[in-house]
């Protein structure tokens, strides 16, 4: 949508498969990554890549895709696999705006706590929350993650919670109408 509207867009990802989606750059930070950067070099590397994109491509906007784990939801998670790499991306890229992807099963207070940390790290503000109309459920007996499409009413109920607690709208980017509304929101935010 941005390209079709004449914007020069660059993408920076945090997973090696970012290249498959033709991202202009990435830093492999996913869990169990085969490529590991020393922690003290991650921020410098990301800052260098973002600067390179700015100089070489002169984009109007750089979308940065990050990992979950702004704050840990359990003491059982290794901090170097989630939280510290995610915080490194936030510190290195200094986002101007956040679009937070959540699961419909996420606790609203946990989402709000993550937003506080993200906004507290820099000058960016949360402008939207996105989630497909799919609920991910972990089936403990079989250790399988089951995806279930939720009802319109269940999705709208979650959207209402997001708006009440965070003051922003929920978008399903798999829905063309929502994607178009989010596109317009981003354009107006940066105008």
N, C-alpha and C positions, 0 to 999 in steps of 0.2 A: 504494500500500500504506500509506504513512504517513497520507494523508488518510483512508482507510477506517478506520484505527485511531484516528482522532480527533486526530491531530497537525495543527497549522497549519504548512504548509510554504511557503516562498518559495524561488525559484530566481533565481540571478544568473549570467548567461552572458557569454561573451567573443566572441560572434559575433552579427552582426546578425540572423540567422535565429532567435535566441533568442525573439523576439516570436512567431514562428510556433508555438512550443511553449508559449506563454502564460507565459513567464518574467516575473516581476514587474519585473525590471530587467536591463540589460546594459551592457557597455562594449565597443564594437566594436574588437577587437584582432586579428582574423584577418589573415593575410597578404594583401597587396594591397588592404587595406581602403580604401574610398573616403572614409571618415571617419577623420581622424587627430587625436589629441589631442597637444598638446605634452607631451613626456615628463614635465616637472615637474608637470603637472596631472593625470596619470593616477591617481596614488595618492590625491590629494585627492578627485578625482571618485568613485572607487570607495568610499573611506571614507564619503563623503557619502551615496552611494546605499545602502550597507549600513545606515548609521545611519537613513536615511529608512525603509527597510523595517522595521527594528526598532521604530521609533516608530509608524509608520502601521499596520502589520499585526500587530505583536506575535507573530511566528512562533516556534514551538517549535524549528524548525531551518531554516537557510538552506543550501541546496545551491549550491555555487559550481562552475561548470564552467569549466575553464581550457584553455589551449592547451598543446601540447607544447613542448619546448625549454627545460626547466628548466636544463639545461646543453647547450651546442651539441655536436652529434656530428660537426661538420665546421667547419673554418675558413672554408669557402666560403659558409656561411650568414650573411646579414646579421644582426648581433646585435639590431638594432632591430625585426626581424620576428618573432623567436622569443623569445630568452632574456630580454631586458630587459622586454618587456611581460609575460611570464609571471612573472618575479620581482616585478614591480610588483603583480600580482594577489595573489601570496602575501603580500607585505609589507602590502598594504592590507586584506586580509580576515582575516589572522591565524587560519588554520584550526585547529580543535581536533582534526581527524582528516583523514587522507588516504585516498582510495580511488583508486589509480593505474590508469589504463587503459593497457594495453600491447598491442603486436602480438606475435604468437607468434614472429615472426622477430627480435625485439629481443634483443640480447646481454644476458645476465643481469648482467654486471658493469656495463654501461651503465645498466641499470634500478637496480641497487644504488647507483650513484653519484648518480643523480637523487634517490633517496630520502634519501641523506645530506644533500644540499643542502636539500631540502624540510624535513626535520626540523630541520636546523640553523638555518633562518630564523625559526622560531617555536616554539610549544609543542605543535604538532600531531604526532601519531604516525601512521605507516602502519598501517591496520587491515585492509586488503584490497587485492588486485590483481584487476582485471577484464579479460577479453578474450573476445570471441566465439570460437567454434570455427572461425575463419576465418583463413587465412594469406594475407597480402598479399605478393605477389611482384612485383618490378619487372622487366619484360622489357626489357632494355637495347636490343635490336635494334629494337624497335617503340615504345619509350617508353610502354608501356601497363602499368597496374597490374592484375594479375590476382588475383582473390579465389578461394581454393580452400578448401573445407571439409576440415578435417583429420580424421584417424581418431581414435577414442576413445583409443587407445593413445598417439598423438602428443600429444594434449591433456593426458592424465594425466601423461605424461613431463615436459611443460613445467610443469604444476602442482606436480610433485615438486621441480623445480629452484627454483621460486618459494618453496616452503615451506622448503627447505634453506637457501637464501641469504638470504631476507628474514624468515622466521619467520611468514608470514601465508599465508592460503589464496587460491587463484585461483577466481574465480567467472565463470560465463558468464551475464551478465544477460539474455541472450536466452532463457535456459532458466528457466522459472517456478520450478522447484525451487531452483535456485541463487539466483535473485532473492529468494525467500522466506527462504533462509538468510542472505543478505546483509542483508536487512531486519532480521532478528532480531539479527544481529551488531551492527548500528548501534544498535538500541534498547538492547541490553545494554551497549554501550560507554558510552552517555550516561546510563545509569541510576545 
